[in-house]
Amino acid sequence: MEQVHVIRHKHFVEGMSARRIARQLGLNRRTVQKYLGQSEPRRAEVGDRAQPVLSLVGPRIDALMEEWTPRLEGKHRLTAPRLYRQLREEGVQVGERTVRRYLAEKRRRAAEVYIPLVHRPGDEAQVDFFEVIVDEGGVRRKAWKFLMRLMYSGRDFIHLYDHCDRPCFLDGHVRAFAHLGGVARRLVYDNLAAAVKRILGLKERELTDRFNALASHFLFEPCFARPRQGHDKGGVESRGKAIRLQHLTPIVAGPDLATISAAALRDVDRLWRQRRHDDGRLLSTLFEEDRTLMLPLPGAPFDPRCLQPAAVSHSSTVKVDGAVYSLPEGWARLDAEAWIGASDIRFCCRGEETLRPRQRPGGKRIEYRDYLKELSRKPQAVRQVAPELVAELGEPYRHLWTLLEKTHGGRQAGRILAGVLGAINDHGQAVVTVALEEALAAGAFAAEGAANLLTLTRHLPTRPVLTDTVVPLALRAVQIEAGSAADYDLLLAVGGAS
């Protein structure tokens, strides 16, 4: 460019001829004449050069790619060095660089062209799960990050879970909608199993029952990316990586996952409020437009739990998602329902319910309070599980077991504790706890076991007797020395001929 300026200056300002300029600068006169006619160098476009080798080799490369495509999957992909090696083994004279250029051009032409999309207020949110690492209670472990991103205002909601399954997926939606104060009209997903039961072509999806119930409750439209085309929802994909690097790096720590999750969400919201759109507006201002046009939250809550049938074993335990849970002993050998939530499971059987904290696969949650009746008849079993049992019952049972082991030994201690468990079955834990505290204060359980149990019995209330409130009016004046159910039917004039 500098030489062009010199040529033009010498001619138009200094008045030198083109011949003299060419001789002085050592240039061809045609070069000088060209730049006298144009003020800057321009690239002269010429037609494609002939490629005689590629015209011969190209069809063979295409044939090899078509032949090998069914034999490629996952990370097994076709590369230029592999094609080059095959061609040379077939005796084809070609350079590796030529094969590279041909393959690169072929892939460029076949590559998808991305369309710049327009995101409108209240219209679209994108959802996905991402794997992260956390230090929970001093233990480094894997967790799953649920992310919902509003595409217009760029506001994110995150929550960390132990599992990446349908209950956590549904629970994440419920939490996200409550946090954002509304529901985007369209939600975009991968074809994940928590939402999609079956893909019917490129456009239709058969939804899972619980996800269909979620969409019907909140009235949003579920949309799905094309199979294996994650960039169809590139907003949440890129944001999921950014949140991991910006807010969860270095690895965050906390006493439990809920605490870690809440702190991370506060940090995400804090930085989001400081950010501005390309046009200078705060993202929080855009969110006000989002919220105005989002769907309102329904008046009734949505329960994100998922039902799974559970067969209770002879040991009154069930196995759900790879974890074992104990249930009340009266449920043994029955069929129960497991309503699985993100953090707990509600078990139901014959009108009874019990709640258990959800365990990770391979975990076990055995509560020996479920077996009090059986344990009261099995002193040897009591001895084996006593530390866990008294830890569940709390004080004064922990103190009682320590005292019994010290004064009576493990065998007799198991027998005495079994008797205490029988009292709990008969009178309830609250009543027995008060009586046990009084018995311990009176110095009981320091001699023989039978005498100790007798001392405890003295502190228990007597069994309730029938009163006027429970005796039928027709029987209050009747005295019966010995009776049976048929006698009462006769006196009441029911169940027989009048």
HELIX and SHEET records of a PDB file:
HELIX    1   1 GLU A    2  PHE A   12  1                                  11    
HELIX    2   2 ALA A   18  LEU A   25  1                                   8    
HELIX    3   3 ARG A   29  GLY A   37  1                                   9    
HELIX    4   4 PRO A   52  TRP A   68  1                                  17    
HELIX    5   5 THR A   69  ARG A   71  5                                   3    
HELIX    6   6 ALA A   80  GLU A   89  1                                  10    
HELIX    7   7 GLU A   96  ALA A  110  1                                  15    
HELIX    8   8 ARG A  166  LEU A  180  1                                  15    
HELIX    9   9 ASP A  209  PHE A  218  1                                  10    
HELIX   10  10 GLY A  230  LYS A  233  5                                   4    
HELIX   11  11 GLY A  234  GLN A  246  1                                  13    
HELIX   12  12 LEU A  257  GLN A  274  1                                  18    
HELIX   13  13 LEU A  283  LEU A  293  1                                  11    
HELIX   14  14 GLU A  329  TRP A  331  5                                   3    
HELIX   15  15 TYR A  368  TYR A  371  5                                   4    
HELIX   16  16 LEU A  372  LEU A  375  1                                   4    
HELIX   17  17 PRO A  379  LEU A  393  1                                  15    
HELIX   18  18 TYR A  397  HIS A  427  1                                  31    
HELIX   19  19 GLN A  429  ALA A  441  1                                  13    
HELIX   20  20 GLY A  449  HIS A  459  1                                  11    
HELIX   21  21 LEU A  473  LEU A  475  5                                   3    
HELIX   22  22 ALA A  485  LEU A  491  1                                   7    
SHEET    1   A 5 ASP A 156  TYR A 161  0                                        
SHEET    2   A 5 VAL A 139  LEU A 150 -1                                        
SHEET    3   A 5 GLU A 124  GLU A 136 -1                                        
SHEET    4   A 5 ARG A 186  TYR A 189  1                                        
SHEET    5   A 5 GLU A 221  PHE A 224  1                                        
SHEET    1   B 4 ASP A 156  TYR A 161  0                                        
SHEET    2   B 4 VAL A 139  LEU A 150 -1                                        
SHEET    3   B 4 GLU A 124  GLU A 136 -1                                        
SHEET    4   B 4 ALA A 253  GLY A 254  1                                        
SHEET    1   C 2 VAL A 196  LEU A 200  0                                        
SHEET    2   C 2 GLU A 204  LEU A 207 -1                                        
SHEET    1   D 4 CYS A 306  ALA A 311  0                                        
SHEET    2   D 4 ASP A 335  ILE A 340 -1                                        
SHEET    3   D 4 ASP A 344  CYS A 349 -1                                        
SHEET    4   D 4 GLU A 352  PRO A 357 -1                                        
SHEET    1   E 3 THR A 317  VAL A 320  0                                        
SHEET    2   E 3 ALA A 323  SER A 326 -1                                        
SHEET    3   E 3 LYS A 364  ARG A 365  1                                        
END                                                                             
